[in-house]
Structures are given as structure tokens and as C-alpha cells.
Amino acid sequence: MRMVQPTSTIASAILQQRERWQRQFICTSRELIASEQRYCMQLNLLITYFVDILTAKRILCQAVQSDIFGCINEIRSANRNLLVHLEGGRIGFGFEEFCPHLKLYINYSKNLCDALATLKVQTKKNKAFARFKRLQESRPDLQGLTLEDLLSLPDGRLQQYKVFLRNLAENTSPRHMEFNNISGAERAVTETCRQVGLFKASQRNLEHLHRVQSMLKSRRFNIMHQDRVYIREGWLFVAPKKGENLKERMFFLFSDMLLMCRQCHPFHPVHEGKLECQAAFPLLKGSVTKVFGDTSGQGGLIKLTFDREDLLLMSHNQEDISDWFDQLDSSIRQCTPEATGTYQTKDSDKAFEDEESLPRIRKRSWHEDSEPAGPTYLPQSSGVPGENSGPKKKAQKTNPTGRLEPDATPLGSSDSICLIL
């Protein structure tokens, strides 16, 4: 028979759980108030020692100063009101009034990267501002904090609010009078952190795209696209189909394509250290399989299959080739229209809609490159006569001895000459 616990024991356990929640709520509230006081004090130092003095001395023009500090005064005003409510014990009501000001934090976080870049430029170019910044940062009240640290405070405070409100909501009884206010504030702050996180991820992705574009020696192939996501990059060996040596190539994996590049000559007068784009493979029409690499040995080999070209990629590092396989497989699955919950881009395959823009094979002549040719991305011809055409052949003629001379007029077709010796 099942043992039935006495009613007094159950009531005692419930009472102990409520007391535990109450202690955690009080501890979190005290920590929140202490951190908010410290945060408001740091905002006051930023405005007092930097914003107000810069405005009075006019070291920076108004536009540059606005770009650096943004809406920091409005943020301090909103947090002052929040601190008054927190110190009065009205946590739920204080955050309910504070939530409409979260837009200030969103705008400030979006402008933070540009603000730090502007600050760096002004520190290098403006000697008076650099001297002022160095003098103010040496004040003992700042406790070693730099201007960059103070400017980044509001961005980090959002994550702290998210943690505090989640702990408060978990340790607040649903019957409590401020439970709805605290839960609503926790959802609003979480959504704000999500928006800020998405914007930061987009900024980092844009920086990666700009970096990769700057590494390419030619601007004819533009990888800048609003829906293109950078995933990874690295050096891999391309295994040839015939008995040739391995070719080391740099690969860039994006959400919709795989870019294959090779290193330019180190003594090139213009493109030293650059990469030459050889092929762009759309992942929408590709597949990846692992040839070997599951053993405990070193290295591995994977096979990529596309409409017009197959690639055998090899690495001596088994962990590296396994990561490449997993990320390639995941990216190809997300690009497949039949997959559920896929990553769909609005114009993800516009660059590959036309057959002429797909990767193709181009045979190199002996005087262009001594290395065997690989798949090369070629821009679509503009239709202008003479554009993107190869070097013109010199006219050749024959002398009585049967030798070819460069001034002879071609007979018949311009592509071939038939000589009877």
C-alpha cells in the first residue's frame, strides 16, 4: 500500500519552499539595487568628467560629440528614476515604467560600434582631445576605467537586467502583487537583448564579408549581399582527378555558396598577399559525402558534388575536416528548398540563376600559368565587341623555306592555317 504523507508534513514542505523563494528574492533584490547604484554612479562620472566638460570647452564639434556619446543623458535620466523605485521597494512598478525607455538602449547599442570607431579616430588626430582624455582617465574617481569602458557600460547592463529579472520572476509567487509586472519586464528585456544580439551578429557578419572582399584581388566578383552569412574559412588540399600533386586552396564557406581561392604570387607588385577567386559553387545544387576520416588516423577526405564539378577536399587534421564536413552538410541542408525550417534568402540564388554566371572550366595557356587550370568563376560577357577577349594573334606568313613569319595574312579561317610543305 502507498504511504500517505501527513497533511502537516506537506504544508511544512510548502512553507519551507516559500521561505526559500523569499530569501532568494531578497538576496537578488539587494544585489540588483547595489549594482544599479554603482551603474548610476559610473554614468554620472562619464557625463560629469567627459560630456559636460567637453561641451563647455568645445574641444569637439557638436556632431562628433553626439556621435560618440549618443543618448547617454537620456539613459542616465531613465536609470535615475528606476533607482528611486528600486530603493523604495517597488521593483515591479519601477521596471514597468523603465521598459518604454529600452528603445534608448537599442539605439545606443546600435551606435556603439561607430562611436568607438569615431573615438579612436579623434584620439589619433585631435591632440587636444587625446590630452584631455588621458588627463580625465587618470582621475582616481574612475578607478582605472577608460572612456571606452564607460561607453560600453549601457550595452552590458542589458544582459545584467535580463539575469536579475529572470531570477526575480522565478522566485516570485504568482499570487504576489508584483509578479505580473516583473514577468512582463523580464519578457520585454529579453526581447530587447534578442534584438541587440541580432544586430551585433549582423554587424559581425558584415565585417567578415568586408574582410573577405578586401582579401580578393579582383572586384569583379562581389560577395557583399544582405542575406549572405559568413560561416568559416580555411586552407584545404584539393585532390586532383589525375595523377597530379595536391593543390592547397583557401575556401570560404557562406550560407549560399562555397568560394575557392588560391594565393597570389608573393612577389607580385600589386596583389601581394591577395587571393585570386577561382570558383564559386552554389550550395543549393550541391551535396557532400565523407570518403574517409572516421578512423583514428590523421586527416580525412570529403567529396563535394555540384552540377558541373566535383571536388575532393583533403586535410591532414581529422578534427578540421570533420568540422568542415558538418558545416558543409548543415549549410547544404538549409539551402535545400525541400528541407523543413530551412534558411530561405530572398535573392540567395540570383547570382547563380543564369547559366553563364555559374562556375566553369577555363583552360589556361602555357604563358598564363604553369599550374594546371581549375574551375574559375567568369563574369558574364557584356556583349561589347573586343571586351574580355583573349590576346589577338599576330598574322603569319611563309617564306620559300617553309618557315612561318609573323606578317603573313591568314588563309581561310582566322583560327587555323593549313600549310603544305
C-alpha positions as CSV (number, residue, x, y, z in Angstrom):
1,M,0.0,0.0,0.0
2,R,1.1,3.5,-0.8
3,M,2.1,5.5,2.2
4,V,0.2,8.8,2.5
5,Q,2.2,11.6,4.0
6,P,0.5,13.6,6.7
7,T,-1.0,16.9,5.8
8,S,1.2,18.7,8.3
9,T,4.4,17.4,6.5
10,I,3.2,18.6,3.1
11,A,2.3,22.0,4.5
12,S,5.7,22.3,6.2
13,A,7.5,21.5,2.9
14,I,5.4,24.1,1.0
15,L,6.2,26.6,3.7
16,Q,9.9,25.9,3.5
17,Q,9.9,26.3,-0.2
18,R,8.2,29.6,0.0
19,E,10.7,30.8,2.6
20,R,13.5,29.7,0.3
21,W,12.0,31.7,-2.6
22,Q,11.6,34.7,-0.3
23,R,15.2,34.6,0.8
24,Q,16.4,34.3,-2.9
25,F,14.1,37.1,-3.9
26,I,15.5,39.4,-1.1
27,C,19.1,38.5,-2.0
28,T,18.6,39.1,-5.7
29,S,16.8,42.4,-4.9
30,R,19.7,43.6,-2.8
31,E,22.2,42.7,-5.5
32,L,20.2,44.4,-8.1
33,I,19.9,47.7,-6.1
34,A,23.7,47.7,-5.3
35,S,24.6,47.1,-8.9
36,E,22.1,49.8,-10.0
37,Q,23.6,52.3,-7.6
38,R,27.1,51.5,-8.9
39,Y,25.9,51.8,-12.5
40,C,24.3,55.1,-12.0
41,M,27.4,56.4,-10.3
42,Q,29.5,55.4,-13.3
43,L,27.1,57.1,-15.6
44,N,27.4,60.3,-13.6
45,L,31.2,60.1,-13.8
46,L,31.0,59.7,-17.6
47,I,28.7,62.7,-18.0
48,T,30.5,64.9,-15.4
49,Y,34.1,64.3,-16.4
50,F,33.6,64.0,-20.1
51,V,30.3,65.1,-21.6
52,D,29.9,68.3,-19.6
53,I,33.5,69.4,-19.8
54,L,33.7,68.7,-23.5
55,T,30.6,70.7,-24.1
56,A,31.9,73.7,-22.0
57,K,35.4,73.7,-23.6
58,R,34.2,72.8,-27.1
59,I,37.1,70.6,-27.8
60,L,35.0,68.5,-30.2
61,C,32.4,69.8,-32.5
62,Q,28.8,69.1,-31.6
63,A,28.3,66.5,-34.4
64,V,31.3,64.4,-33.4
65,Q,30.5,64.6,-29.7
66,S,26.9,63.5,-30.4
67,D,28.3,60.5,-32.4
68,I,30.5,59.4,-29.5
69,F,28.1,59.8,-26.6
70,G,24.8,59.4,-28.3
71,C,21.8,59.4,-25.9
72,I,23.8,58.8,-22.7
73,N,22.0,61.7,-20.9
74,E,18.6,60.2,-21.6
75,I,19.8,56.8,-20.4
76,R,21.0,58.3,-17.1
77,S,17.7,60.1,-16.5
78,A,15.8,56.9,-17.1
79,N,18.0,54.9,-14.7
80,R,17.8,57.5,-12.0
81,N,14.0,57.1,-11.9
82,L,14.5,53.3,-11.9
83,L,16.9,53.5,-9.0
84,V,14.4,55.6,-6.9
85,H,11.7,52.9,-7.3
86,L,14.2,50.1,-6.6
87,E,15.3,51.7,-3.4
88,G,11.7,52.2,-2.4
89,G,11.0,48.5,-2.8
90,R,8.8,48.9,-5.9
91,I,10.8,46.6,-8.2
92,G,7.9,45.6,-10.5
93,F,6.5,49.1,-10.8
94,G,9.9,50.6,-11.4
95,F,10.7,48.2,-14.3
96,E,7.2,48.7,-15.7
97,E,8.0,52.4,-16.1
98,F,11.5,51.7,-17.2
99,C,10.5,49.3,-20.1
100,P,9.4,52.1,-22.5
101,H,13.0,53.5,-22.3
102,L,14.5,50.3,-23.6
103,K,14.5,51.8,-27.1
104,L,17.2,54.1,-25.9
105,Y,19.4,51.1,-25.1
106,I,18.6,49.6,-28.5
107,N,19.7,52.8,-30.3
108,Y,22.7,53.2,-28.1
109,S,23.9,49.6,-28.7
110,K,23.5,50.0,-32.5
111,N,25.6,53.2,-32.4
112,L,28.2,51.9,-30.0
113,C,30.5,50.4,-32.7
114,D,30.5,53.6,-34.7
115,A,31.0,55.6,-31.6
116,L,34.1,53.6,-30.6
117,A,35.5,54.0,-34.1
118,T,34.9,57.7,-34.0
119,L,36.6,57.9,-30.6
120,K,39.6,56.1,-31.9
121,V,39.9,58.4,-34.9
122,Q,39.6,61.5,-32.8
123,T,42.2,60.2,-30.3
124,K,44.7,59.9,-33.1
125,K,44.0,63.1,-35.0
126,N,42.9,65.5,-32.3
127,K,45.9,66.2,-30.0
128,A,43.8,68.4,-27.6
129,F,41.2,65.7,-27.2
130,A,43.8,63.0,-26.7
131,R,45.4,65.1,-24.0
132,F,42.0,65.7,-22.4
133,K,41.1,62.1,-22.5
134,R,44.3,61.0,-20.9
135,L,44.0,63.5,-18.2
136,Q,40.4,62.6,-17.3
137,E,41.1,58.9,-17.3
138,S,43.9,59.4,-14.7
139,R,41.4,60.7,-12.1
140,P,41.1,58.5,-9.0
141,D,37.3,58.5,-9.1
142,L,37.3,56.5,-12.3
143,Q,39.4,53.7,-10.6
144,G,41.3,52.9,-13.8
145,L,38.3,52.9,-16.1
146,T,38.9,54.3,-19.6
147,L,36.5,56.2,-21.7
148,E,35.9,53.1,-23.9
149,D,35.0,51.1,-20.8
150,L,32.5,53.8,-19.6
151,L,30.9,54.0,-23.1
152,S,30.3,50.2,-23.1
153,L,28.5,50.2,-19.7
154,P,24.9,50.5,-21.0
155,D,25.4,47.7,-23.5
156,G,26.5,45.3,-20.8
157,R,23.8,46.5,-18.4
158,L,21.0,45.0,-20.5
159,Q,22.4,41.5,-20.0
160,Q,22.5,42.1,-16.3
161,Y,18.9,43.2,-16.2
162,K,17.9,40.0,-18.1
163,V,19.6,37.8,-15.4
164,F,18.2,39.8,-12.5
165,L,14.7,39.8,-13.8
166,R,14.7,36.1,-14.6
167,N,15.9,35.3,-11.1
168,L,13.3,37.6,-9.6
169,A,10.5,36.1,-11.7
170,E,11.5,32.5,-10.8
171,N,11.4,33.3,-7.1
172,T,8.2,35.4,-7.0
173,S,4.9,33.7,-6.2
174,P,2.2,34.1,-8.9
175,R,0.0,35.5,-6.2
176,H,2.4,38.3,-5.4
177,M,1.1,41.7,-6.3
178,E,4.3,42.5,-8.5
179,F,4.5,39.1,-10.2
180,N,2.8,40.4,-13.4
181,N,5.0,43.5,-13.6
182,I,8.2,41.6,-13.0
183,S,7.3,38.9,-15.6
184,G,6.3,41.5,-18.2
185,A,9.5,43.4,-17.6
186,E,11.5,40.2,-17.9
187,R,9.9,39.4,-21.3
188,A,10.5,43.0,-22.5
189,V,14.2,43.0,-21.5
190,T,14.7,39.5,-23.1
191,E,13.2,40.7,-26.4
192,T,15.4,43.8,-26.3
193,C,18.5,41.7,-25.7
194,R,17.5,39.5,-28.6
195,Q,17.2,42.4,-31.0
196,V,20.5,43.8,-29.9
197,G,22.1,40.4,-30.3
198,L,20.7,40.0,-33.8
199,F,22.1,43.4,-34.7
200,K,25.5,42.6,-33.4
201,A,25.6,39.3,-35.3
202,S,24.6,41.2,-38.4
203,Q,27.4,43.7,-37.8
204,R,30.0,40.9,-37.2
205,N,28.8,39.2,-40.4
206,L,29.1,42.4,-42.4
207,E,32.7,42.9,-41.1
208,H,33.6,39.3,-42.2
209,L,32.2,40.0,-45.6
210,H,34.1,43.2,-46.0
211,R,37.3,41.4,-44.8
212,V,36.9,38.6,-47.3
213,Q,36.1,41.1,-50.1
214,S,39.3,43.0,-49.3
215,M,41.3,39.8,-49.5
216,L,40.3,39.2,-53.1
217,K,42.5,40.7,-55.7
218,S,39.6,41.4,-58.1
219,R,36.4,43.3,-57.5
220,R,34.6,41.6,-60.4
221,F,33.2,39.0,-58.0
222,N,31.2,40.8,-55.3
223,I,30.3,38.8,-52.3
224,M,28.6,41.6,-50.5
225,H,24.9,40.5,-50.1
226,Q,22.5,41.4,-47.3
227,D,21.2,37.8,-46.9
228,R,24.6,36.1,-47.2
229,V,26.0,34.8,-43.9
230,Y,29.7,34.1,-43.4
231,I,30.3,30.7,-41.7
232,R,34.0,29.8,-41.8
233,E,37.2,29.8,-43.8
234,G,40.4,27.7,-44.0
235,W,43.1,26.1,-46.1
236,L,42.3,22.7,-47.6
237,F,44.0,20.5,-50.2
238,V,42.2,19.8,-53.5
239,A,42.9,16.2,-54.6
240,P,43.2,16.1,-58.4
241,K,41.3,13.6,-60.5
242,K,44.5,12.5,-62.3
243,G,47.9,11.8,-61.0
244,E,48.9,15.3,-60.1
245,N,50.1,16.9,-56.9
246,L,47.8,18.2,-54.2
247,K,46.8,21.9,-54.5
248,E,46.4,23.9,-51.4
249,R,43.5,26.3,-51.7
250,M,41.7,28.8,-49.4
251,F,38.0,28.1,-49.0
252,F,35.3,30.5,-47.7
253,L,32.0,28.9,-46.7
254,F,28.9,31.1,-46.8
255,S,25.3,30.3,-46.3
256,D,24.6,30.0,-50.0
257,M,28.0,29.3,-51.7
258,L,31.5,27.9,-51.3
259,L,34.3,30.1,-52.6
260,M,37.6,28.6,-53.7
261,C,40.7,30.8,-54.0
262,R,44.4,30.5,-54.4
263,Q,47.2,32.6,-53.1
264,C,48.7,35.1,-55.5
265,H,52.4,35.2,-56.1
266,P,54.3,36.6,-53.0
267,F,56.4,38.8,-55.3
268,H,53.5,40.3,-57.2
269,P,54.0,44.1,-57.4
270,V,50.3,44.8,-56.8
271,H,48.5,41.7,-55.5
272,E,51.0,40.6,-52.9
273,G,49.2,38.7,-50.1
274,K,45.9,38.7,-52.0
275,L,43.7,35.8,-53.1
276,E,42.5,35.0,-56.6
277,C,38.9,33.7,-56.8
278,Q,38.9,30.5,-58.9
279,A,35.4,29.2,-58.4
280,A,32.1,29.9,-56.6
281,F,30.0,26.8,-56.0
282,P,26.3,27.3,-55.1
283,L,25.3,25.1,-52.2
284,L,21.7,24.9,-53.4
285,K,22.7,22.4,-56.1
286,G,25.4,20.5,-54.1
287,S,25.9,17.6,-51.9
288,V,28.7,16.4,-49.6
289,T,29.9,12.9,-48.6
290,K,32.7,11.7,-46.4
291,V,35.1,9.5,-48.2
292,F,37.3,8.6,-45.2
293,G,38.1,10.2,-41.9
294,D,36.1,8.1,-39.4
295,T,39.2,6.2,-38.2
296,S,41.6,7.2,-35.5
297,G,44.2,8.1,-38.2
298,Q,45.2,11.6,-39.1
299,G,43.4,13.6,-41.8
300,G,40.4,12.9,-43.9
301,L,38.8,13.3,-47.3
302,I,35.4,14.6,-48.3
303,K,33.7,14.8,-51.7
304,L,31.6,17.8,-52.9
305,T,29.3,17.2,-55.8
306,F,27.9,20.0,-57.9
307,D,26.2,20.2,-61.3
308,R,29.3,20.8,-63.3
309,E,32.2,20.0,-61.0
310,D,33.2,17.5,-58.3
311,L,35.7,18.4,-55.6
312,L,37.8,16.1,-53.4
313,L,38.9,18.1,-50.3
314,M,41.6,16.8,-48.0
315,S,43.1,17.9,-44.7
316,H,45.8,16.3,-42.5
317,N,43.8,17.4,-39.5
318,Q,40.9,15.0,-38.9
319,E,39.1,17.3,-36.5
320,D,39.3,20.2,-39.0
321,I,38.0,18.1,-41.9
322,S,35.2,16.8,-39.7
323,D,34.2,20.3,-38.8
324,W,34.2,21.2,-42.5
325,F,32.0,18.2,-43.3
326,D,29.5,19.0,-40.6
327,Q,29.2,22.7,-41.5
328,L,29.0,22.0,-45.2
329,D,26.3,19.4,-44.7
330,S,24.4,21.7,-42.4
331,S,24.6,24.6,-44.9
332,I,23.6,22.4,-47.8
333,R,20.6,21.1,-45.9
334,Q,19.5,24.6,-45.0
335,C,19.8,25.7,-48.6
336,T,17.6,22.8,-49.8
337,P,14.0,24.1,-50.5
338,E,12.5,20.7,-49.5
339,A,14.0,20.8,-46.0
340,T,11.7,22.0,-43.3
341,G,12.7,25.1,-41.3
342,T,15.3,26.0,-43.9
343,Y,17.2,29.2,-44.3
344,Q,15.5,30.9,-47.2
345,T,17.0,34.0,-48.7
346,K,15.1,36.4,-50.9
347,D,17.9,36.6,-53.5
348,S,20.2,33.8,-52.5
349,D,20.5,32.3,-55.9
350,K,20.2,35.3,-58.1
351,A,24.0,35.2,-58.7
352,F,23.5,31.7,-60.0
353,E,20.3,31.9,-61.9
354,D,22.0,32.4,-65.3
355,E,24.0,29.5,-66.6
356,E,26.7,31.9,-67.8
357,S,27.4,33.0,-64.2
358,L,28.0,29.5,-62.8
359,P,31.5,28.2,-62.2
360,R,33.1,26.9,-65.3
361,I,36.3,25.4,-66.5
362,R,38.7,27.8,-68.3
363,K,41.8,26.4,-70.0
364,R,44.9,28.4,-69.3
365,S,47.6,28.8,-72.0
366,W,51.2,27.9,-71.2
367,H,52.2,31.6,-70.9
368,E,49.5,32.5,-68.4
369,D,50.3,30.0,-65.6
370,S,52.3,26.9,-65.4
371,E,49.9,25.3,-63.0
372,P,47.0,23.1,-64.4
373,A,43.8,25.0,-64.6
374,G,40.9,24.6,-62.2
375,P,37.3,25.7,-62.1
376,T,37.2,29.5,-62.4
377,Y,34.4,32.0,-61.9
378,L,34.0,34.1,-65.0
379,P,31.8,37.2,-65.2
380,Q,29.1,37.3,-67.8
381,S,30.1,38.9,-71.1
382,S,28.7,42.4,-71.6
383,G,28.3,41.9,-75.3
384,V,30.8,44.7,-76.3
385,P,33.0,43.7,-79.2
386,G,36.5,43.1,-78.1
387,E,35.7,43.1,-74.4
388,N,37.0,40.1,-72.3
389,S,38.6,38.7,-75.4
390,G,41.9,36.9,-75.5
391,P,45.1,38.4,-77.0
392,K,45.0,38.9,-80.7
393,K,47.0,36.5,-82.8
394,K,49.7,38.1,-85.0
395,A,49.4,37.5,-88.7
396,Q,51.9,35.0,-90.0
397,K,53.3,34.3,-93.5
398,T,55.6,31.7,-95.0
399,N,58.9,32.2,-96.8
400,P,60.3,30.0,-99.5
401,T,61.9,27.8,-96.9
402,G,58.6,26.8,-95.4
403,R,59.1,28.7,-92.0
404,L,56.3,30.8,-90.5
405,E,56.8,34.5,-90.4
406,P,54.6,36.9,-88.2
407,D,53.5,39.2,-91.0
408,A,51.6,36.6,-93.2
409,T,47.9,37.0,-93.8
410,P,45.9,34.0,-92.6
411,L,44.3,31.9,-95.2
412,G,40.6,30.9,-94.8
413,S,39.6,30.7,-91.2
414,S,41.3,33.0,-88.7
415,D,41.7,30.2,-86.1
416,S,43.8,27.7,-88.1
417,I,46.3,27.7,-91.1
418,C,46.9,24.6,-93.3
419,L,50.4,24.5,-94.8
420,I,51.6,22.0,-97.4
421,L,55.3,21.6,-97.2
